């Protein structure tokens, strides 16, 4: 009896995780597709949250430091 209860609870938890993952994908599908088409990287940052990054930012260089003028 105990194992049946644990097994049933495990199935319920698994199903809830699947539904949350599905909802997360559905919420962000359009934005993710937009980012992927442009070659951006997409990383999950929680439920319904993403970080989108254009890898071209890694190619930017900081220009030389301009000395301050003293008056």
N, C-alpha and C positions, 0 to 999 in steps of 0.2 A: 504494500500500500504506500509506503513512504517513497519508494523509487518512482511509482507512477505519478505522485504529486510533484516530485522534483523534475521528472521528465516533462510533464505538462507545463510546469512553470518555465522550464528551459525553452520549450517550443514557443510559448507566449513571448518571452523576452526576445527570442530570435526574430519572431514576426514583427515585433515593435521596432527592432533595429532596422529590419528591412524596410518598413514603412517610413521611418525617419530618413533613411538613406535615399529612398525614392523621392520623398518630398523635397529633400535638399537638392537633388539633381533637377527636379522639375522647376523649383524656384529660380535656379541660376542657369538653366539651360540656354536661354537666349543670350545672356551676357557672356557665358563661357564660349559659345559658338562664335560670337563676335570677336572675342579675344584670340581664339585659336586661329581664325581666318587671317588675322593680322600677325600671327607668329609670336604672340605674347605668351608668357608663362602664367599659369593659373595655379594657385595653391589655396587649399581650403583653410579657412581660419575659424571654423566653427559652423554651427548650423545656419545655413543661409548666408554665410559670409565668405567672401573670397578676396584674395589679393591678386591683382592683375599687374604684370610688370612687362614692359617692353624691353627686351634684352639690349636694344640699342643704347639704353642709358648706361650700360656697362662700358661702352666705347667712348663716352664723354671724358674729356680730360679737364682738369682744373687749370685755368690759365695762370700766367705768371703773376706774382703778387705785385701790386702797384704800390710804390712807396707813398706815404702820406706827405703832403706838403706842409711845411711849418711856416706860419706867417709871423 
